[in-house]
């Protein structure tokens, strides 16, 4: 029980610190791009909703609306009814909370998985585990299902979640075979596992992005870079803390 408590403490400490690092990175990396994308998304929604407003005022016949305009107007109205944190301190606070929760959760996965191999012995070993986590949870899914900025309409949420989880599991299994097995057949199985989700293909979005390509590309790059730093910090911190607090 004592070692279990210490492992949980190790994961919690590393996760909180990594969540703080991620939040700081996002303020200068992804957050400015998200704000730009939200402005464009809001402008597009307002432009699409204008014919609907005119129809309500008697200036246009409602029957003249296209299906796309009606959908855009409904989406705009639905979005207006949903709660979202205010810009500034409130958004920062909720982002910080979400990143810390995610950091602790991923840290528990990393530390628990490493315990199956005897536990982390140094920050260097932890860094390797963190980089493996980056490949499993960020890089591999992003190859076929890039992160989505505001204004980028994705496929059905359930389809994306199923594909993402399957990709993460298959990639983790493939990396484990490469790292812990020397058999040639294991290497072939690892390649097949890692490639399978991308051969099957990720769910396709129903419509092209409504934001400029450069903005979309910049957002994807920023998310991947911040994810790399987050996982590297998470692994190194867990590896540094584990020998001090993870012993029975």
MODELLER restraints for C-alpha pairs under 7 A, 6 or more apart:
rsr = mdl.restraints
at = mdl.atoms
rsr.add(forms.Gaussian(group=physical.xy_distance, feature=features.Distance(at['CA:2:A'], at['CA:248:A']), mean=6.02, stdev=0.5))
rsr.add(forms.Gaussian(group=physical.xy_distance, feature=features.Distance(at['CA:3:A'], at['CA:246:A']), mean=6.20, stdev=0.5))
rsr.add(forms.Gaussian(group=physical.xy_distance, feature=features.Distance(at['CA:3:A'], at['CA:247:A']), mean=6.02, stdev=0.5))
rsr.add(forms.Gaussian(group=physical.xy_distance, feature=features.Distance(at['CA:3:A'], at['CA:248:A']), mean=4.55, stdev=0.5))
rsr.add(forms.Gaussian(group=physical.xy_distance, feature=features.Distance(at['CA:6:A'], at['CA:245:A']), mean=5.68, stdev=0.5))
rsr.add(forms.Gaussian(group=physical.xy_distance, feature=features.Distance(at['CA:6:A'], at['CA:246:A']), mean=4.89, stdev=0.5))
rsr.add(forms.Gaussian(group=physical.xy_distance, feature=features.Distance(at['CA:7:A'], at['CA:246:A']), mean=5.11, stdev=0.5))
rsr.add(forms.Gaussian(group=physical.xy_distance, feature=features.Distance(at['CA:8:A'], at['CA:108:A']), mean=6.97, stdev=0.5))
rsr.add(forms.Gaussian(group=physical.xy_distance, feature=features.Distance(at['CA:10:A'], at['CA:238:A']), mean=6.41, stdev=0.5))
rsr.add(forms.Gaussian(group=physical.xy_distance, feature=features.Distance(at['CA:10:A'], at['CA:241:A']), mean=6.03, stdev=0.5))
rsr.add(forms.Gaussian(group=physical.xy_distance, feature=features.Distance(at['CA:10:A'], at['CA:242:A']), mean=5.87, stdev=0.5))
rsr.add(forms.Gaussian(group=physical.xy_distance, feature=features.Distance(at['CA:10:A'], at['CA:245:A']), mean=6.48, stdev=0.5))
rsr.add(forms.Gaussian(group=physical.xy_distance, feature=features.Distance(at['CA:10:A'], at['CA:246:A']), mean=6.58, stdev=0.5))
rsr.add(forms.Gaussian(group=physical.xy_distance, feature=features.Distance(at['CA:11:A'], at['CA:104:A']), mean=6.26, stdev=0.5))
rsr.add(forms.Gaussian(group=physical.xy_distance, feature=features.Distance(at['CA:11:A'], at['CA:107:A']), mean=4.99, stdev=0.5))
rsr.add(forms.Gaussian(group=physical.xy_distance, feature=features.Distance(at['CA:11:A'], at['CA:108:A']), mean=5.12, stdev=0.5))
rsr.add(forms.Gaussian(group=physical.xy_distance, feature=features.Distance(at['CA:11:A'], at['CA:111:A']), mean=6.31, stdev=0.5))
rsr.add(forms.Gaussian(group=physical.xy_distance, feature=features.Distance(at['CA:11:A'], at['CA:238:A']), mean=6.47, stdev=0.5))
rsr.add(forms.Gaussian(group=physical.xy_distance, feature=features.Distance(at['CA:12:A'], at['CA:104:A']), mean=5.15, stdev=0.5))
rsr.add(forms.Gaussian(group=physical.xy_distance, feature=features.Distance(at['CA:14:A'], at['CA:107:A']), mean=6.68, stdev=0.5))
rsr.add(forms.Gaussian(group=physical.xy_distance, feature=features.Distance(at['CA:14:A'], at['CA:234:A']), mean=5.92, stdev=0.5))
rsr.add(forms.Gaussian(group=physical.xy_distance, feature=features.Distance(at['CA:14:A'], at['CA:237:A']), mean=5.33, stdev=0.5))
rsr.add(forms.Gaussian(group=physical.xy_distance, feature=features.Distance(at['CA:14:A'], at['CA:238:A']), mean=5.24, stdev=0.5))
rsr.add(forms.Gaussian(group=physical.xy_distance, feature=features.Distance(at['CA:15:A'], at['CA:100:A']), mean=6.42, stdev=0.5))
rsr.add(forms.Gaussian(group=physical.xy_distance, feature=features.Distance(at['CA:15:A'], at['CA:103:A']), mean=4.14, stdev=0.5))
rsr.add(forms.Gaussian(group=physical.xy_distance, feature=features.Distance(at['CA:15:A'], at['CA:104:A']), mean=3.93, stdev=0.5))
rsr.add(forms.Gaussian(group=physical.xy_distance, feature=features.Distance(at['CA:15:A'], at['CA:107:A']), mean=5.29, stdev=0.5))
rsr.add(forms.Gaussian(group=physical.xy_distance, feature=features.Distance(at['CA:15:A'], at['CA:234:A']), mean=6.41, stdev=0.5))
rsr.add(forms.Gaussian(group=physical.xy_distance, feature=features.Distance(at['CA:16:A'], at['CA:100:A']), mean=5.10, stdev=0.5))
rsr.add(forms.Gaussian(group=physical.xy_distance, feature=features.Distance(at['CA:16:A'], at['CA:103:A']), mean=6.12, stdev=0.5))
rsr.add(forms.Gaussian(group=physical.xy_distance, feature=features.Distance(at['CA:16:A'], at['CA:104:A']), mean=6.10, stdev=0.5))
rsr.add(forms.Gaussian(group=physical.xy_distance, feature=features.Distance(at['CA:18:A'], at['CA:103:A']), mean=6.06, stdev=0.5))
rsr.add(forms.Gaussian(group=physical.xy_distance, feature=features.Distance(at['CA:18:A'], at['CA:230:A']), mean=5.99, stdev=0.5))
rsr.add(forms.Gaussian(group=physical.xy_distance, feature=features.Distance(at['CA:18:A'], at['CA:233:A']), mean=5.93, stdev=0.5))
rsr.add(forms.Gaussian(group=physical.xy_distance, feature=features.Distance(at['CA:18:A'], at['CA:234:A']), mean=5.19, stdev=0.5))
rsr.add(forms.Gaussian(group=physical.xy_distance, feature=features.Distance(at['CA:19:A'], at['CA:99:A']), mean=4.81, stdev=0.5))
rsr.add(forms.Gaussian(group=physical.xy_distance, feature=features.Distance(at['CA:19:A'], at['CA:100:A']), mean=4.30, stdev=0.5))
rsr.add(forms.Gaussian(group=physical.xy_distance, feature=features.Distance(at['CA:19:A'], at['CA:103:A']), mean=5.05, stdev=0.5))
rsr.add(forms.Gaussian(group=physical.xy_distance, feature=features.Distance(at['CA:20:A'], at['CA:96:A']), mean=6.95, stdev=0.5))
rsr.add(forms.Gaussian(group=physical.xy_distance, feature=features.Distance(at['CA:20:A'], at['CA:100:A']), mean=6.80, stdev=0.5))
rsr.add(forms.Gaussian(group=physical.xy_distance, feature=features.Distance(at['CA:21:A'], at['CA:230:A']), mean=6.75, stdev=0.5))
rsr.add(forms.Gaussian(group=physical.xy_distance, feature=features.Distance(at['CA:22:A'], at['CA:99:A']), mean=6.90, stdev=0.5))
rsr.add(forms.Gaussian(group=physical.xy_distance, feature=features.Distance(at['CA:22:A'], at['CA:226:A']), mean=6.73, stdev=0.5))
rsr.add(forms.Gaussian(group=physical.xy_distance, feature=features.Distance(at['CA:22:A'], at['CA:230:A']), mean=5.60, stdev=0.5))
rsr.add(forms.Gaussian(group=physical.xy_distance, feature=features.Distance(at['CA:23:A'], at['CA:95:A']), mean=6.99, stdev=0.5))
rsr.add(forms.Gaussian(group=physical.xy_distance, feature=features.Distance(at['CA:23:A'], at['CA:96:A']), mean=5.82, stdev=0.5))
rsr.add(forms.Gaussian(group=physical.xy_distance, feature=features.Distance(at['CA:23:A'], at['CA:99:A']), mean=6.61, stdev=0.5))
rsr.add(forms.Gaussian(group=physical.xy_distance, feature=features.Distance(at['CA:25:A'], at['CA:226:A']), mean=6.34, stdev=0.5))
rsr.add(forms.Gaussian(group=physical.xy_distance, feature=features.Distance(at['CA:29:A'], at['CA:222:A']), mean=5.77, stdev=0.5))
rsr.add(forms.Gaussian(group=physical.xy_distance, feature=features.Distance(at['CA:30:A'], at['CA:219:A']), mean=6.21, stdev=0.5))
rsr.add(forms.Gaussian(group=physical.xy_distance, feature=features.Distance(at['CA:30:A'], at['CA:222:A']), mean=5.72, stdev=0.5))
rsr.add(forms.Gaussian(group=physical.xy_distance, feature=features.Distance(at['CA:30:A'], at['CA:223:A']), mean=6.42, stdev=0.5))
rsr.add(forms.Gaussian(group=physical.xy_distance, feature=features.Distance(at['CA:33:A'], at['CA:219:A']), mean=6.18, stdev=0.5))
rsr.add(forms.Gaussian(group=physical.xy_distance, feature=features.Distance(at['CA:34:A'], at['CA:149:A']), mean=6.39, stdev=0.5))
rsr.add(forms.Gaussian(group=physical.xy_distance, feature=features.Distance(at['CA:34:A'], at['CA:150:A']), mean=6.55, stdev=0.5))
rsr.add(forms.Gaussian(group=physical.xy_distance, feature=features.Distance(at['CA:37:A'], at['CA:149:A']), mean=6.72, stdev=0.5))
rsr.add(forms.Gaussian(group=physical.xy_distance, feature=features.Distance(at['CA:37:A'], at['CA:150:A']), mean=5.40, stdev=0.5))
rsr.add(forms.Gaussian(group=physical.xy_distance, feature=features.Distance(at['CA:37:A'], at['CA:151:A']), mean=6.30, stdev=0.5))
rsr.add(forms.Gaussian(group=physical.xy_distance, feature=features.Distance(at['CA:37:A'], at['CA:211:A']), mean=6.52, stdev=0.5))
rsr.add(forms.Gaussian(group=physical.xy_distance, feature=features.Distance(at['CA:38:A'], at['CA:150:A']), mean=5.56, stdev=0.5))
rsr.add(forms.Gaussian(group=physical.xy_distance, feature=features.Distance(at['CA:38:A'], at['CA:151:A']), mean=6.91, stdev=0.5))
rsr.add(forms.Gaussian(group=physical.xy_distance, feature=features.Distance(at['CA:40:A'], at['CA:211:A']), mean=6.57, stdev=0.5))
rsr.add(forms.Gaussian(group=physical.xy_distance, feature=features.Distance(at['CA:41:A'], at['CA:150:A']), mean=6.57, stdev=0.5))
rsr.add(forms.Gaussian(group=physical.xy_distance, feature=features.Distance(at['CA:41:A'], at['CA:151:A']), mean=4.94, stdev=0.5))
rsr.add(forms.Gaussian(group=physical.xy_distance, feature=features.Distance(at['CA:45:A'], at['CA:72:A']), mean=6.07, stdev=0.5))
rsr.add(forms.Gaussian(group=physical.xy_distance, feature=features.Distance(at['CA:45:A'], at['CA:73:A']), mean=6.75, stdev=0.5))
rsr.add(forms.Gaussian(group=physical.xy_distance, feature=features.Distance(at['CA:45:A'], at['CA:76:A']), mean=5.67, stdev=0.5))
rsr.add(forms.Gaussian(group=physical.xy_distance, feature=features.Distance(at['CA:48:A'], at['CA:69:A']), mean=5.48, stdev=0.5))
rsr.add(forms.Gaussian(group=physical.xy_distance, feature=features.Distance(at['CA:48:A'], at['CA:72:A']), mean=5.88, stdev=0.5))
rsr.add(forms.Gaussian(group=physical.xy_distance, feature=features.Distance(at['CA:48:A'], at['CA:73:A']), mean=6.21, stdev=0.5))
rsr.add(forms.Gaussian(group=physical.xy_distance, feature=features.Distance(at['CA:49:A'], at['CA:69:A']), mean=6.65, stdev=0.5))
rsr.add(forms.Gaussian(group=physical.xy_distance, feature=features.Distance(at['CA:49:A'], at['CA:72:A']), mean=6.48, stdev=0.5))
rsr.add(forms.Gaussian(group=physical.xy_distance, feature=features.Distance(at['CA:49:A'], at['CA:73:A']), mean=4.42, stdev=0.5))
rsr.add(forms.Gaussian(group=physical.xy_distance, feature=features.Distance(at['CA:52:A'], at['CA:73:A']), mean=6.91, stdev=0.5))
rsr.add(forms.Gaussian(group=physical.xy_distance, feature=features.Distance(at['CA:54:A'], at['CA:60:A']), mean=5.68, stdev=0.5))
rsr.add(forms.Gaussian(group=physical.xy_distance, feature=features.Distance(at['CA:55:A'], at['CA:61:A']), mean=5.57, stdev=0.5))
rsr.add(forms.Gaussian(group=physical.xy_distance, feature=features.Distance(at['CA:55:A'], at['CA:62:A']), mean=5.34, stdev=0.5))
rsr.add(forms.Gaussian(group=physical.xy_distance, feature=features.Distance(at['CA:85:A'], at['CA:91:A']), mean=5.10, stdev=0.5))
rsr.add(forms.Gaussian(group=physical.xy_distance, feature=features.Distance(at['CA:107:A'], at['CA:234:A']), mean=6.77, stdev=0.5))
rsr.add(forms.Gaussian(group=physical.xy_distance, feature=features.Distance(at['CA:114:A'], at['CA:120:A']), mean=6.32, stdev=0.5))
rsr.add(forms.Gaussian(group=physical.xy_distance, feature=features.Distance(at['CA:120:A'], at['CA:126:A']), mean=5.98, stdev=0.5))
rsr.add(forms.Gaussian(group=physical.xy_distance, feature=features.Distance(at['CA:120:A'], at['CA:239:A']), mean=5.22, stdev=0.5))
rsr.add(forms.Gaussian(group=physical.xy_distance, feature=features.Distance(at['CA:120:A'], at['CA:242:A']), mean=6.16, stdev=0.5))
rsr.add(forms.Gaussian(group=physical.xy_distance, feature=features.Distance(at['CA:121:A'], at['CA:239:A']), mean=6.21, stdev=0.5))
rsr.add(forms.Gaussian(group=physical.xy_distance, feature=features.Distance(at['CA:121:A'], at['CA:242:A']), mean=6.97, stdev=0.5))
rsr.add(forms.Gaussian(group=physical.xy_distance, feature=features.Distance(at['CA:121:A'], at['CA:243:A']), mean=5.78, stdev=0.5))
rsr.add(forms.Gaussian(group=physical.xy_distance, feature=features.Distance(at['CA:122:A'], at['CA:239:A']), mean=4.79, stdev=0.5))
rsr.add(forms.Gaussian(group=physical.xy_distance, feature=features.Distance(at['CA:122:A'], at['CA:240:A']), mean=5.44, stdev=0.5))
rsr.add(forms.Gaussian(group=physical.xy_distance, feature=features.Distance(at['CA:123:A'], at['CA:236:A']), mean=4.44, stdev=0.5))
rsr.add(forms.Gaussian(group=physical.xy_distance, feature=features.Distance(at['CA:123:A'], at['CA:237:A']), mean=6.46, stdev=0.5))
rsr.add(forms.Gaussian(group=physical.xy_distance, feature=features.Distance(at['CA:123:A'], at['CA:239:A']), mean=4.06, stdev=0.5))
rsr.add(forms.Gaussian(group=physical.xy_distance, feature=features.Distance(at['CA:123:A'], at['CA:240:A']), mean=4.47, stdev=0.5))
rsr.add(forms.Gaussian(group=physical.xy_distance, feature=features.Distance(at['CA:124:A'], at['CA:236:A']), mean=6.39, stdev=0.5))
rsr.add(forms.Gaussian(group=physical.xy_distance, feature=features.Distance(at['CA:124:A'], at['CA:239:A']), mean=6.98, stdev=0.5))
rsr.add(forms.Gaussian(group=physical.xy_distance, feature=features.Distance(at['CA:125:A'], at['CA:239:A']), mean=6.33, stdev=0.5))
rsr.add(forms.Gaussian(group=physical.xy_distance, feature=features.Distance(at['CA:126:A'], at['CA:235:A']), mean=4.35, stdev=0.5))
rsr.add(forms.Gaussian(group=physical.xy_distance, feature=features.Distance(at['CA:126:A'], at['CA:236:A']), mean=4.71, stdev=0.5))
rsr.add(forms.Gaussian(group=physical.xy_distance, feature=features.Distance(at['CA:126:A'], at['CA:238:A']), mean=6.07, stdev=0.5))
rsr.add(forms.Gaussian(group=physical.xy_distance, feature=features.Distance(at['CA:126:A'], at['CA:239:A']), mean=4.08, stdev=0.5))
rsr.add(forms.Gaussian(group=physical.xy_distance, feature=features.Distance(at['CA:127:A'], at['CA:232:A']), mean=5.52, stdev=0.5))
rsr.add(forms.Gaussian(group=physical.xy_distance, feature=features.Distance(at['CA:127:A'], at['CA:235:A']), mean=4.55, stdev=0.5))
rsr.add(forms.Gaussian(group=physical.xy_distance, feature=features.Distance(at['CA:127:A'], at['CA:236:A']), mean=4.43, stdev=0.5))
rsr.add(forms.Gaussian(group=physical.xy_distance, feature=features.Distance(at['CA:129:A'], at['CA:235:A']), mean=5.85, stdev=0.5))
rsr.add(forms.Gaussian(group=physical.xy_distance, feature=features.Distance(at['CA:130:A'], at['CA:231:A']), mean=4.88, stdev=0.5))
rsr.add(forms.Gaussian(group=physical.xy_distance, feature=features.Distance(at['CA:130:A'], at['CA:232:A']), mean=5.06, stdev=0.5))
rsr.add(forms.Gaussian(group=physical.xy_distance, feature=features.Distance(at['CA:130:A'], at['CA:234:A']), mean=6.19, stdev=0.5))
rsr.add(forms.Gaussian(group=physical.xy_distance, feature=features.Distance(at['CA:130:A'], at['CA:235:A']), mean=3.94, stdev=0.5))
rsr.add(forms.Gaussian(group=physical.xy_distance, feature=features.Distance(at['CA:131:A'], at['CA:231:A']), mean=6.14, stdev=0.5))
rsr.add(forms.Gaussian(group=physical.xy_distance, feature=features.Distance(at['CA:131:A'], at['CA:232:A']), mean=5.76, stdev=0.5))
rsr.add(forms.Gaussian(group=physical.xy_distance, feature=features.Distance(at['CA:133:A'], at['CA:231:A']), mean=6.45, stdev=0.5))
rsr.add(forms.Gaussian(group=physical.xy_distance, feature=features.Distance(at['CA:134:A'], at['CA:227:A']), mean=6.73, stdev=0.5))
rsr.add(forms.Gaussian(group=physical.xy_distance, feature=features.Distance(at['CA:134:A'], at['CA:228:A']), mean=5.88, stdev=0.5))
rsr.add(forms.Gaussian(group=physical.xy_distance, feature=features.Distance(at['CA:134:A'], at['CA:231:A']), mean=5.53, stdev=0.5))
rsr.add(forms.Gaussian(group=physical.xy_distance, feature=features.Distance(at['CA:136:A'], at['CA:168:A']), mean=5.14, stdev=0.5))
rsr.add(forms.Gaussian(group=physical.xy_distance, feature=features.Distance(at['CA:136:A'], at['CA:171:A']), mean=5.58, stdev=0.5))
rsr.add(forms.Gaussian(group=physical.xy_distance, feature=features.Distance(at['CA:136:A'], at['CA:172:A']), mean=5.72, stdev=0.5))
rsr.add(forms.Gaussian(group=physical.xy_distance, feature=features.Distance(at['CA:137:A'], at['CA:168:A']), mean=5.77, stdev=0.5))
rsr.add(forms.Gaussian(group=physical.xy_distance, feature=features.Distance(at['CA:138:A'], at['CA:224:A']), mean=6.68, stdev=0.5))
rsr.add(forms.Gaussian(group=physical.xy_distance, feature=features.Distance(at['CA:138:A'], at['CA:227:A']), mean=6.54, stdev=0.5))
rsr.add(forms.Gaussian(group=physical.xy_distance, feature=features.Distance(at['CA:139:A'], at['CA:224:A']), mean=6.86, stdev=0.5))
rsr.add(forms.Gaussian(group=physical.xy_distance, feature=features.Distance(at['CA:141:A'], at['CA:164:A']), mean=6.04, stdev=0.5))
rsr.add(forms.Gaussian(group=physical.xy_distance, feature=features.Distance(at['CA:141:A'], at['CA:167:A']), mean=6.21, stdev=0.5))
rsr.add(forms.Gaussian(group=physical.xy_distance, feature=features.Distance(at['CA:141:A'], at['CA:168:A']), mean=6.98, stdev=0.5))
rsr.add(forms.Gaussian(group=physical.xy_distance, feature=features.Distance(at['CA:144:A'], at['CA:198:A']), mean=6.29, stdev=0.5))
rsr.add(forms.Gaussian(group=physical.xy_distance, feature=features.Distance(at['CA:144:A'], at['CA:201:A']), mean=6.96, stdev=0.5))
rsr.add(forms.Gaussian(group=physical.xy_distance, feature=features.Distance(at['CA:144:A'], at['CA:202:A']), mean=5.81, stdev=0.5))
rsr.add(forms.Gaussian(group=physical.xy_distance, feature=features.Distance(at['CA:145:A'], at['CA:202:A']), mean=6.05, stdev=0.5))
rsr.add(forms.Gaussian(group=physical.xy_distance, feature=features.Distance(at['CA:146:A'], at['CA:220:A']), mean=6.37, stdev=0.5))
rsr.add(forms.Gaussian(group=physical.xy_distance, feature=features.Distance(at['CA:147:A'], at['CA:220:A']), mean=5.62, stdev=0.5))
rsr.add(forms.Gaussian(group=physical.xy_distance, feature=features.Distance(at['CA:149:A'], at['CA:216:A']), mean=6.59, stdev=0.5))
rsr.add(forms.Gaussian(group=physical.xy_distance, feature=features.Distance(at['CA:149:A'], at['CA:219:A']), mean=6.61, stdev=0.5))
rsr.add(forms.Gaussian(group=physical.xy_distance, feature=features.Distance(at['CA:151:A'], at['CA:209:A']), mean=6.28, stdev=0.5))
rsr.add(forms.Gaussian(group=physical.xy_distance, feature=features.Distance(at['CA:151:A'], at['CA:210:A']), mean=5.20, stdev=0.5))
rsr.add(forms.Gaussian(group=physical.xy_distance, feature=features.Distance(at['CA:151:A'], at['CA:211:A']), mean=5.84, stdev=0.5))
rsr.add(forms.Gaussian(group=physical.xy_distance, feature=features.Distance(at['CA:152:A'], at['CA:209:A']), mean=4.56, stdev=0.5))
rsr.add(forms.Gaussian(group=physical.xy_distance, feature=features.Distance(at['CA:152:A'], at['CA:210:A']), mean=6.05, stdev=0.5))
rsr.add(forms.Gaussian(group=physical.xy_distance, feature=features.Distance(at['CA:153:A'], at['CA:205:A']), mean=6.22, stdev=0.5))
rsr.add(forms.Gaussian(group=physical.xy_distance, feature=features.Distance(at['CA:153:A'], at['CA:207:A']), mean=6.47, stdev=0.5))
rsr.add(forms.Gaussian(group=physical.xy_distance, feature=features.Distance(at['CA:153:A'], at['CA:209:A']), mean=6.44, stdev=0.5))
rsr.add(forms.Gaussian(group=physical.xy_distance, feature=features.Distance(at['CA:154:A'], at['CA:205:A']), mean=4.52, stdev=0.5))
rsr.add(forms.Gaussian(group=physical.xy_distance, feature=features.Distance(at['CA:154:A'], at['CA:206:A']), mean=6.89, stdev=0.5))
rsr.add(forms.Gaussian(group=physical.xy_distance, feature=features.Distance(at['CA:155:A'], at['CA:203:A']), mean=5.81, stdev=0.5))
rsr.add(forms.Gaussian(group=physical.xy_distance, feature=features.Distance(at['CA:155:A'], at['CA:204:A']), mean=5.63, stdev=0.5))
rsr.add(forms.Gaussian(group=physical.xy_distance, feature=features.Distance(at['CA:155:A'], at['CA:205:A']), mean=4.35, stdev=0.5))
rsr.add(forms.Gaussian(group=physical.xy_distance, feature=features.Distance(at['CA:155:A'], at['CA:206:A']), mean=6.19, stdev=0.5))
rsr.add(forms.Gaussian(group=physical.xy_distance, feature=features.Distance(at['CA:159:A'], at['CA:203:A']), mean=6.43, stdev=0.5))
rsr.add(forms.Gaussian(group=physical.xy_distance, feature=features.Distance(at['CA:160:A'], at['CA:203:A']), mean=6.16, stdev=0.5))
rsr.add(forms.Gaussian(group=physical.xy_distance, feature=features.Distance(at['CA:163:A'], at['CA:202:A']), mean=6.37, stdev=0.5))
rsr.add(forms.Gaussian(group=physical.xy_distance, feature=features.Distance(at['CA:167:A'], at['CA:197:A']), mean=5.56, stdev=0.5))
rsr.add(forms.Gaussian(group=physical.xy_distance, feature=features.Distance(at['CA:170:A'], at['CA:193:A']), mean=5.25, stdev=0.5))
rsr.add(forms.Gaussian(group=physical.xy_distance, feature=features.Distance(at['CA:170:A'], at['CA:194:A']), mean=5.81, stdev=0.5))
rsr.add(forms.Gaussian(group=physical.xy_distance, feature=features.Distance(at['CA:171:A'], at['CA:193:A']), mean=6.45, stdev=0.5))
rsr.add(forms.Gaussian(group=physical.xy_distance, feature=features.Distance(at['CA:171:A'], at['CA:194:A']), mean=4.77, stdev=0.5))
rsr.add(forms.Gaussian(group=physical.xy_distance, feature=features.Distance(at['CA:174:A'], at['CA:190:A']), mean=3.91, stdev=0.5))
rsr.add(forms.Gaussian(group=physical.xy_distance, feature=features.Distance(at['CA:174:A'], at['CA:191:A']), mean=6.55, stdev=0.5))
rsr.add(forms.Gaussian(group=physical.xy_distance, feature=features.Distance(at['CA:174:A'], at['CA:193:A']), mean=5.55, stdev=0.5))
rsr.add(forms.Gaussian(group=physical.xy_distance, feature=features.Distance(at['CA:174:A'], at['CA:194:A']), mean=5.68, stdev=0.5))
rsr.add(forms.Gaussian(group=physical.xy_distance, feature=features.Distance(at['CA:175:A'], at['CA:190:A']), mean=6.70, stdev=0.5))
rsr.add(forms.Gaussian(group=physical.xy_distance, feature=features.Distance(at['CA:177:A'], at['CA:186:A']), mean=5.92, stdev=0.5))
rsr.add(forms.Gaussian(group=physical.xy_distance, feature=features.Distance(at['CA:177:A'], at['CA:187:A']), mean=6.60, stdev=0.5))
rsr.add(forms.Gaussian(group=physical.xy_distance, feature=features.Distance(at['CA:177:A'], at['CA:190:A']), mean=5.81, stdev=0.5))
rsr.add(forms.Gaussian(group=physical.xy_distance, feature=features.Distance(at['CA:178:A'], at['CA:187:A']), mean=5.82, stdev=0.5))
rsr.add(forms.Gaussian(group=physical.xy_distance, feature=features.Distance(at['CA:178:A'], at['CA:190:A']), mean=6.39, stdev=0.5))
